[in-house]
Amino acid sequence: MPALTPENALVLPAKSSYQAPTSGEELWFEQRTGLQATFGQATFDLACVDAIIAKGFGRRRCPTPGEWAAFVFAGGVTAALTDKYIVPPGLMWPPNERNHVVWQVLWDAAEENGTRLEREVLAVALRELLPRFVSGGPYFMSGYQTWFQRKWREFYPDTTSRICHVRQESIVRGRKAFRKLTPPQQASVVSIAKHIPTMLRIINPLVEAHYRW
């Protein structure tokens, strides 16, 4: 389990430069055509996410809020690409800024070191962590969320308290999904997953200190 050191910690800025693209032709990992490709990709994406969660989060204590579980996941991907762990500037961090700051780091890491992960696994991570605008309509706030945040809330926490464990059935599903991946894909899942425990050690105390439910 890699340890956090001053040399491998990357404290993120409080505000994003908004330089990384969030739509358009630059997003190679979003290029899908036809319903069959879309639904087939969605199944593969969930399998990869399940596998990473089973291998990385496992039965460890995890943040229940989806935004911080996504931060942990993004930190695992970033560390696999750069050998550096992302650290938030604080929990009082506007969600839109947080999502775009993390996305900027991920985009830069993928552009510079993308060959360190199998291409399809990297594509899944980028699709899952891309900030996407969600309209809240007349009654709820609009803002940016990621697909991973929504998946986490729906499938994984075993409690509504601020710290949770991953549901056992999700871990079993992830282990099965892992076995169906190709050897290069499995290697990339393991590369991401091995950094998740360090990210949990960064985020869990902050969540426990900030949230009261």
N, C-alpha and C positions, 0 to 999 in steps of 0.2 A: 504494500500500500504506500504510494508515494507520499512524502511529507511536504507540508507547506513551508517554504523558506523565503527569506527576503529576495533571493535571486529568482525564484520561479513564481512569485506572486505578481499579478498585474492588477493594480487598483484602477478601476474604471473611472472615467470622467463622469461628472454629474449630468452633463448635457451632450447630446449627440451633434456631430457635424452634419448629419443627414447627407453624407456623400455616397453611401452605399445604395445601389438601386433597389427599389422594392417592386418594380414592375418594368415590363418592356423586354426587348430582345436580349438584354444582357443576362437574363435569368435562364440559363441553359437547363437548369433542373426542373423548370416549370413547363417545358415543351412536351405536351402530350396531346394526342389527337384521337377522337372517337370515344364512344361510350365504353367499349371493351377495354381500351387502353386505360381510361380513367378508373374504371372499377378494378381492373387488374392491378393497377398501381396502388390504389387505396389498400388493397389486401396485402400487398408486399410491404407498404409503408407501416401498416399496423403490426405486421410480423416482425419487422426490424425494431420498431419501438418496443414491442413486448420483449424481444430478446435482450435488448440493452437494459431494460428495466429489471428483468430477471437476473441478469449477470451483474449489473452494477448496483442497483438499489437493493435487490434481494429482500431480506428480512430486516434490513437496517432501519433505524429511525429516520423518517423523512419529513420534509415540510409538507403540510396538508395544502396550503394555498398553491394553486396551480402556477401562479407567476413565479414562485420561488422554486418549485419543482422544475419548471422550465429553465430557470437560471442554472440549477444544478446540472441538468442535461446539457445545456449549452456549454457549461464549464468543462464537462467531460469531453465534448467534441473539440473545444478549443485547446485543451491540454493535449489531446491526441495529435493535434496538428502542429502545436507550437511548443509543447512542454512547459507551458505557463498556465497558472490557475487564475481565473478572473475573480476579483474581489469587489463587492459593491462598495460605493462611497458611503453608503448608509441605507437604512431601510426607508427613511422618509425620502423617497425617490419617485417622482411622478411616473406612473406606469408607461406613458407614451415615450418618455425619455429613456427609461430603462430598456424597453423593448428595442428601441432604435440604437442605443449604445451597444447593446449585446449583439445586435445584428451587424453593426459596423465591424466589430471585432471578428465575428464569424466570417463575414464576407472577405475581409482582408486575409484572414488565416487560410481560407479555402483558395483564394487566388494565389497565395504565395506557396502554400504547402499542401495543396489538394491531393497530390499523388500519394501522400502518406496514408490515405484511406481508400478503400475500394470505391470506385466511382458511384455505384448505385447506393451504397450505404451513405456516402457523403451527400448524395442528392436527397435521400430521405431526411437526413438531419437538417439540411437547408430548407426543405419544404416545410418541415415541422416547426422550424423556429423563425420563419419569415414573418415579420409583423404585417398583419392584414387588418384593414380598417373594418370595424364592425359598427353598424349604425344601431344605436339604442332606441331609435324611434322617439315618440313624444314623451315616454315615461322613464327611460333609462339613459344613462350616459353613453355617448358614443366614444370610441377609442380604438386602439390597436391591441389585438390579441394574436396569439399563435395557435396553430392547430394542436400543438403539444399541450398547451394549457387546457384546451377543451377535452382532449383525450384523457389527461390526467384526472380531471374532476369526475369524469364519467366512469372510468374503469379501475382506478388504482387505490385511492385511500380507503383504509378500513375503518376510519372514524372521522368525525367532523371536528375533533380537537385540533389544535394548531400543529401538533406533531403526530404522525401516523406511521403505520406500516403498510406495505403493499399487500393487497388481498392475496391470499394463498392461491386462489384460482387463477389470478393473473400471472403469478410466478410460474405455475404449472404450464399455462398457455405459452409463456415466453420461453420456457425450456424446450417445449416441443417445436416452437417456431425456430429456435436457434439451430436445432438438428437438421432442419430442412434447408438452411442456407448453404451456399457454396463455401468451400474452405477459405477463399479470400474474403468473402463477406463475414464469415465467422471470425476471422482474424481481426477485421476492423471493428466488429462489435466488441470483442474482448479488449481491443486497444482503447476504445471509448470507455467501456465499463470499468476498467481498472482505475480510472481517475475519479469516478463517481464518489467513492468513500471520502476522498479528500475534500471534494466539493461539499459533501454533506457536513463535514466537520466545520467548514466555513459558514454555511448557511443556517444550520439548525440552531445554534446559540442565538443568532440574530432574530430568527423567527420566534423563538421562545421568549426573548426579551421584549419583543414588540407587540405580539398578539396576545390577547387575554382570553380567548375563547378556547 
